[in-house]
Amino acid sequence: MKTVKEGEVRKREILMVARELFVTKGYEQTSVNDILKIVDIAKGTFYYYFASKEAVLAAIILDIVEEGAKRAERILKDQSVPLIDRIMMAIMAQSPEFEGSEEIRDQMHKVENAKLEQLYTKAMLKRMTPLLEVAVAEGIAADLFHLDYPRETIETILLLGHMLFDCNIMDWEMDAYPVKVKGFLANMERMLGTRAGELEDFLQMFA
Amino acid sequence: MKTVKEGEVRKREILMVARELFVTKGYEQTSVNDILKIVDIAKGTFYYYFASKEAVLAAIILDIVEEGAKRAERILKDQSVPLIDRIMMAIMAQSPEFEGSEEIRDQMHKVENAKLEQLYTKAMLKRMTPLLEVAVAEGIAADLFHLDYPRETIETILLLGHMLFDCNIMDWEMDAYPVKVKGFLANMERMLGTRAGELEDFLQMFA
């Protein structure tokens, strides 16, 4: 008799193989059969764990949210780095842009996969908000931030960062981005109630 | 021979009938045949104008954006109303909430119709941003608003208003909404660089 733990291992194995195939071969070009062959399981076993190839992709997206949150968590904990830098780097590190899984991000951004994009956004907000709440509370205690709605402001910043820069909802020309980033940082400074230019200064690190 | 104008009339007729059916009978329960019967056209004529029932729904959604923008435009032009009130009412009037087309909004918000939600968001941002740019410029000239990135801030406010309050992305409990609205208005005040409490005062009108 299979134990719960064996089931979990099998499931992780399917996810690992599928992710590798989606990234190397492409999502559309990968069939459930391709996955079965490598994991060496029967079709019935696959469908015991996942309703469809798309369900596998959804599970991979939740894994990506979790990995991003873990990176953000590590960065936020490093007290040797100034708080503003930690917060900015945590937000950037959470984005799947840093994952190298372009194929999966491309899939998520396709119009017909908009529900996967929603899945990502919801899961990311739920996972990241409590992490940043701790960091923003630290900034308030240090007289660096001044705001009345920390939780709502964090939700706003996470949602905006994702919608403006990770999605393809805005239809901006490439050369519009520098001013869009500056506008976002200026508004973030105002919402956090920090010194004007504080976040733009951080950006200079990359210039 | 049919003229372009006749074609446009036929298309509008299909949209009007379909919208009526979607709202009264429900989208899922309405078939292309139901639409054909009322408009009294052949299947081929329908498919000459629309690729599918979903394409009809997409066209209706673009109509809803246009209707909302027209309402917003009328409100913004009424110089007898204080600017802040006009801007707030224009943003609220643009939302399909005011259309009475609950069935279509519900369809748009279903997870499997996420691409229609995206279609709405993109079209709404494109159509509404220039309208609000004029209003915000008026506020800057009147020393009421103080900001460096008006266009980016308008895009941000429209996107936030829609994502936070018209979509089902946030998973908030019903009783969280009052504080979420307050947080949104406080952040909007900061981004526009207006007096703290200026927008919350507007909200009192509805209390």
Interface residues (C-beta under 8 A of the other chain):
Chain A: V111 E112 A114 K115 E117 Q118 T121 K122 L125 K126 L147 D148 Y149 R151 E152 T153 E155 T156 L159 L160 M163 L164 I169 M170 D171 V179 K180 K182 G183 F184 A186 N187 R190 M191 G193
Chain B: V111 E112 A114 K115 E117 Q118 T121 K122 L125 K126 L147 D148 Y149 R151 E152 T153 E155 T156 L159 L160 M163 L164 I169 M170 D171 V179 K180 K182 G183 F184 A186 N187 R190 M191 G193
